[in-house]
Amino acid sequence: MNLPLRPPNNQPTVESREPDRSVCVVICTRNRPASLRRCLAAVSRLDQPPEQILVVDNSEGTNDTFEIAREYGTRYTIEPVRGLSRARNRGLTECDTDFIAFLDDDVVPAPDWLGHLLEPFSVGRIGATAGRVITPDSQINDELEKSPRTLNNQVPHWFEIATFGGLGLGANMAFRKRTLPIQQLFDERLGRGAPLEIGEESYAFARLLEQGSHIAYVPTAIVYHPPLSRGSIQHEARNSFAYWLLLFAEFPGQRMNIFHFLVRRLRGQPLDWPRHPQEPGDIVSSSVPILLLAAIKGLWLFIHTPKHRRFGNN
């Protein structure tokens, strides 16, 4: 169900933008109306408003979510099959703008967020960008984390940087639509609501880099996120091992790099690039029995997870 776009609460209309710069902000949500309202209120106050805002309701459809979308004049669509990757793929399908920016429903973007996130796209080979996610426990003074950077598949360690948290998080990212090979960008085995609850944005980044795109990390494109909730160490470690196995299966040319990264992590060796962890750091310092049990459970999870449509196939 789509609603006509109108300015929320009598905000001024969006001024026309130069060709090839139209953008849709996609917000995927599931049964969190209060969070969605805060996010949409912040989007309505952006210095550079988008041409479109799309709310993807990752449920059978709820009145609360629909009414909030209508209040803010956004488009509204339903993706009934649970899974953040499925909801994001639905957003890619629904949007016909030149750029598509994604926000999680529980973040609050800074007023200048969108302008900063889109700025690197002035360089033709940039296919995606990711911004900074600040939580109450973020290390705001970390100079490495505050440094902009661009990654391509000629950079040493590009694969591990992309797949293990070196390019930001899915709560704050954007894509140039014409560079996407298909609309099913996100692997639907990954992400919240899927069997493997991590890594969907990192997997997508790696696929784009593998096919020649460049990706920019933009620390000035800031969103604010509430404290991150974590499961038990055993649960997080199981997900991480299953994710590593999925990468091992899907990227055969990178298997030695995956193995070397795993060994370095288990040995606690430092990385020379800043990282947004896909799992808590204390996994690598867990006892051997915990790690062995996590490896067994991760293997079971990977083997018993149905393989959905693969990136690159229709």
PLY file of the C-alpha trace (Angstrom):
ply
format ascii 1.0
element vertex 314
property float x
property float y
property float z
element edge 313
property int vertex1
property int vertex2
end_header
0.00 0.00 0.00
1.53 3.31 -1.02
0.54 6.72 0.26
1.18 9.97 -1.66
4.22 11.85 -0.41
3.41 15.13 1.30
5.41 17.30 3.73
4.82 16.14 7.33
3.09 18.63 9.60
3.12 21.48 7.05
6.84 21.31 6.38
7.92 23.10 3.15
7.91 21.10 -0.06
11.11 19.56 -1.35
12.97 21.74 -3.81
13.93 20.18 -7.12
17.40 18.68 -7.13
19.91 18.33 -9.90
19.39 15.37 -12.27
20.64 11.98 -11.08
20.44 13.02 -7.44
16.95 11.92 -6.40
16.88 9.86 -3.21
14.45 7.71 -1.29
14.97 7.10 2.43
13.81 3.59 3.35
12.95 2.80 6.96
12.29 -0.86 7.75
10.22 -1.43 10.87
8.45 -4.15 12.80
6.06 -3.45 15.68
7.97 -0.44 17.04
5.64 2.53 16.48
7.26 4.81 19.08
10.72 4.31 17.58
9.39 4.80 14.06
7.72 8.06 15.04
11.00 9.44 16.48
12.89 8.42 13.35
10.35 9.96 10.97
10.24 13.16 13.02
14.02 13.47 12.64
13.85 12.73 8.90
11.22 15.46 8.50
13.74 17.94 9.94
16.65 17.08 7.62
18.51 19.99 6.07
18.39 18.16 2.74
15.02 16.41 2.54
14.61 13.36 0.30
12.23 13.15 -2.64
10.64 10.05 -1.15
10.35 8.33 2.20
9.28 4.69 2.27
8.24 2.78 5.39
8.55 -0.99 4.94
6.37 -2.72 7.53
7.99 -6.12 8.09
4.81 -7.72 9.40
1.34 -8.58 8.18
0.62 -4.87 8.49
-0.33 -2.93 11.62
-2.66 0.03 12.07
-0.18 1.87 14.30
2.59 1.71 11.71
0.23 2.64 8.88
-1.15 5.65 10.76
2.33 6.96 11.62
3.40 6.61 7.98
0.28 8.50 6.91
0.86 11.21 9.52
4.30 11.92 8.04
3.15 11.65 4.43
5.40 8.73 3.56
4.84 5.82 1.26
3.96 2.60 3.06
4.39 -0.98 1.96
4.22 -4.38 3.64
6.76 -7.18 3.52
4.96 -9.95 5.42
7.83 -12.48 5.51
9.91 -11.73 8.54
13.53 -10.71 8.08
15.38 -7.40 7.83
17.09 -8.46 4.61
13.71 -9.26 3.04
12.40 -5.85 4.13
15.43 -4.08 2.68
15.13 -5.98 -0.59
11.49 -4.91 -0.74
12.62 -1.31 -0.28
15.04 -1.64 -3.20
12.25 -3.04 -5.35
9.79 -0.27 -4.45
12.11 2.72 -5.00
12.79 4.23 -8.42
15.10 7.05 -7.30
18.76 7.39 -8.22
19.89 6.73 -4.65
18.38 4.70 -1.83
19.34 5.43 1.77
18.51 3.05 4.61
17.80 3.85 8.24
16.84 1.52 11.06
13.62 2.56 12.75
15.31 3.08 16.12
17.92 5.63 14.97
17.72 9.42 14.93
19.66 11.01 12.04
21.46 14.32 12.53
19.98 17.21 10.50
22.88 17.14 8.01
22.99 13.32 7.79
21.63 12.84 4.29
23.72 15.55 2.65
26.92 14.04 4.02
25.87 10.49 3.13
25.20 11.45 -0.51
28.27 13.66 -1.01
30.71 10.89 -2.07
28.41 9.85 -4.92
29.73 12.78 -6.91
32.57 10.38 -7.74
31.25 8.05 -10.43
32.72 4.79 -9.14
31.20 5.10 -5.67
28.38 2.56 -5.54
27.56 2.74 -1.83
28.22 4.79 1.27
27.92 4.13 4.99
27.80 6.61 7.82
28.61 6.58 11.51
26.32 5.04 14.11
26.81 6.61 17.53
25.59 4.76 20.62
25.84 5.89 24.24
29.03 3.84 24.65
30.67 4.88 21.33
34.27 5.98 21.44
33.57 9.41 19.96
37.18 10.58 20.28
38.63 7.66 18.33
40.46 9.41 15.50
40.60 6.29 13.32
36.83 5.94 13.57
36.37 9.61 12.62
38.48 9.33 9.45
36.72 9.07 6.06
37.89 6.22 3.85
37.10 4.58 0.52
37.42 0.88 -0.19
37.70 -1.09 -3.42
38.82 -4.60 -4.28
42.41 -3.48 -4.94
42.97 -2.43 -1.32
44.84 -4.98 0.83
42.50 -6.89 3.15
39.45 -5.41 1.35
37.42 -8.57 1.85
37.89 -8.82 5.59
37.31 -5.08 5.99
34.00 -5.36 4.14
32.73 -8.58 5.70
33.86 -8.11 9.30
32.68 -4.63 10.14
35.14 -2.18 8.60
32.60 -0.21 6.57
29.90 0.75 9.03
26.51 -0.74 9.88
23.25 -1.20 8.04
21.44 1.31 10.23
23.05 4.07 8.14
23.94 3.38 4.49
23.04 4.35 0.91
23.34 2.85 -2.57
23.48 4.16 -6.14
20.65 2.14 -7.65
21.98 1.85 -11.19
25.12 0.10 -9.93
23.14 -2.66 -8.22
23.21 -5.77 -10.41
19.82 -6.92 -9.13
17.19 -5.91 -6.61
17.91 -8.84 -4.28
21.01 -7.24 -2.81
20.71 -8.59 0.72
21.09 -12.29 1.43
17.88 -13.28 3.20
19.63 -15.82 5.43
21.29 -12.90 7.22
20.13 -10.11 9.50
17.55 -9.64 12.23
14.62 -12.01 11.89
16.65 -14.45 9.75
18.41 -17.64 10.91
21.81 -15.90 10.97
21.15 -12.68 12.83
24.19 -10.68 11.72
26.17 -9.50 8.74
23.62 -8.72 6.01
25.05 -5.30 5.22
28.64 -6.56 5.29
27.80 -9.39 2.90
26.15 -6.93 0.50
29.16 -4.59 0.68
31.50 -7.47 -0.20
29.41 -8.48 -3.22
29.43 -4.94 -4.57
33.18 -4.60 -4.06
33.78 -7.96 -5.70
31.98 -6.67 -8.81
34.07 -3.50 -9.00
32.17 -0.88 -7.04
33.85 1.48 -4.58
32.34 2.12 -1.15
32.92 5.20 1.00
32.70 5.39 4.78
31.50 8.86 5.80
31.92 9.55 9.53
30.21 12.94 9.24
26.94 11.24 8.21
25.79 10.55 11.76
22.81 8.74 13.23
22.21 8.18 16.94
21.29 4.70 18.11
20.08 3.53 21.54
22.25 1.11 23.52
22.84 -2.08 21.57
21.18 -5.18 22.98
23.12 -8.42 22.84
22.24 -12.02 23.40
24.38 -14.43 25.36
27.99 -14.94 24.36
27.11 -18.50 23.33
24.34 -17.25 21.05
26.46 -14.51 19.49
29.39 -16.89 18.98
27.11 -19.42 17.27
25.89 -16.73 14.86
29.45 -15.61 14.15
30.69 -19.10 13.32
27.66 -19.70 11.06
28.37 -16.38 9.32
32.01 -17.35 8.75
30.86 -20.65 7.22
28.44 -18.84 4.92
31.24 -16.56 3.71
33.47 -19.59 3.22
30.80 -21.21 1.02
29.78 -18.12 -0.95
33.22 -16.59 -1.60
35.46 -19.53 -2.60
38.19 -17.20 -3.84
38.48 -15.64 -0.38
38.70 -18.80 1.73
42.32 -18.35 2.75
41.63 -14.75 3.76
38.64 -15.86 5.86
40.75 -18.56 7.53
43.61 -16.16 8.28
41.20 -13.59 9.73
39.59 -16.22 11.96
42.97 -17.35 13.26
44.05 -13.77 13.98
40.78 -13.09 15.83
41.05 -16.23 17.93
44.64 -15.31 18.82
43.50 -11.82 19.82
45.83 -10.12 17.34
45.03 -6.43 16.71
43.68 -5.22 13.39
45.16 -2.28 11.50
41.75 -0.98 10.46
38.85 0.34 12.58
36.05 -2.12 13.10
32.32 -2.03 13.85
32.13 -5.52 15.40
29.78 -8.13 14.02
30.08 -9.85 17.39
31.13 -8.76 20.89
34.87 -8.64 21.33
34.76 -10.97 24.32
33.87 -13.90 22.04
37.52 -14.24 21.08
38.56 -14.37 24.74
35.99 -17.01 25.68
37.05 -20.38 27.00
37.85 -23.22 24.62
34.70 -25.22 25.57
32.49 -22.21 24.75
34.21 -21.72 21.40
34.00 -25.41 20.50
30.31 -25.57 21.39
29.67 -22.39 19.40
31.48 -23.88 16.40
29.35 -27.04 16.55
26.11 -25.06 16.90
27.18 -22.66 14.17
27.86 -25.57 11.82
24.44 -27.06 12.60
22.76 -23.68 12.02
24.51 -23.16 8.69
23.72 -26.65 7.40
20.04 -26.40 8.38
19.46 -22.88 7.03
17.60 -23.01 3.69
19.44 -21.27 0.89
17.31 -18.42 -0.40
17.76 -16.66 -3.72
21.41 -15.96 -4.12
22.87 -12.56 -4.94
23.12 -12.28 -8.71
20.23 -14.68 -9.49
16.66 -13.77 -10.31
0 1
1 2
2 3
3 4
4 5
5 6
6 7
7 8
8 9
9 10
10 11
11 12
12 13
13 14
14 15
15 16
16 17
17 18
18 19
19 20
20 21
21 22
22 23
23 24
24 25
25 26
26 27
27 28
28 29
29 30
30 31
31 32
32 33
33 34
34 35
35 36
36 37
37 38
38 39
39 40
40 41
41 42
42 43
43 44
44 45
45 46
46 47
47 48
48 49
49 50
50 51
51 52
52 53
53 54
54 55
55 56
56 57
57 58
58 59
59 60
60 61
61 62
62 63
63 64
64 65
65 66
66 67
67 68
68 69
69 70
70 71
71 72
72 73
73 74
74 75
75 76
76 77
77 78
78 79
79 80
80 81
81 82
82 83
83 84
84 85
85 86
86 87
87 88
88 89
89 90
90 91
91 92
92 93
93 94
94 95
95 96
96 97
97 98
98 99
99 100
100 101
101 102
102 103
103 104
104 105
105 106
106 107
107 108
108 109
109 110
110 111
111 112
112 113
113 114
114 115
115 116
116 117
117 118
118 119
119 120
120 121
121 122
122 123
123 124
124 125
125 126
126 127
127 128
128 129
129 130
130 131
131 132
132 133
133 134
134 135
135 136
136 137
137 138
138 139
139 140
140 141
141 142
142 143
143 144
144 145
145 146
146 147
147 148
148 149
149 150
150 151
151 152
152 153
153 154
154 155
155 156
156 157
157 158
158 159
159 160
160 161
161 162
162 163
163 164
164 165
165 166
166 167
167 168
168 169
169 170
170 171
171 172
172 173
173 174
174 175
175 176
176 177
177 178
178 179
179 180
180 181
181 182
182 183
183 184
184 185
185 186
186 187
187 188
188 189
189 190
190 191
191 192
192 193
193 194
194 195
195 196
196 197
197 198
198 199
199 200
200 201
201 202
202 203
203 204
204 205
205 206
206 207
207 208
208 209
209 210
210 211
211 212
212 213
213 214
214 215
215 216
216 217
217 218
218 219
219 220
220 221
221 222
222 223
223 224
224 225
225 226
226 227
227 228
228 229
229 230
230 231
231 232
232 233
233 234
234 235
235 236
236 237
237 238
238 239
239 240
240 241
241 242
242 243
243 244
244 245
245 246
246 247
247 248
248 249
249 250
250 251
251 252
252 253
253 254
254 255
255 256
256 257
257 258
258 259
259 260
260 261
261 262
262 263
263 264
264 265
265 266
266 267
267 268
268 269
269 270
270 271
271 272
272 273
273 274
274 275
275 276
276 277
277 278
278 279
279 280
280 281
281 282
282 283
283 284
284 285
285 286
286 287
287 288
288 289
289 290
290 291
291 292
292 293
293 294
294 295
295 296
296 297
297 298
298 299
299 300
300 301
301 302
302 303
303 304
304 305
305 306
306 307
307 308
308 309
309 310
310 311
311 312
312 313
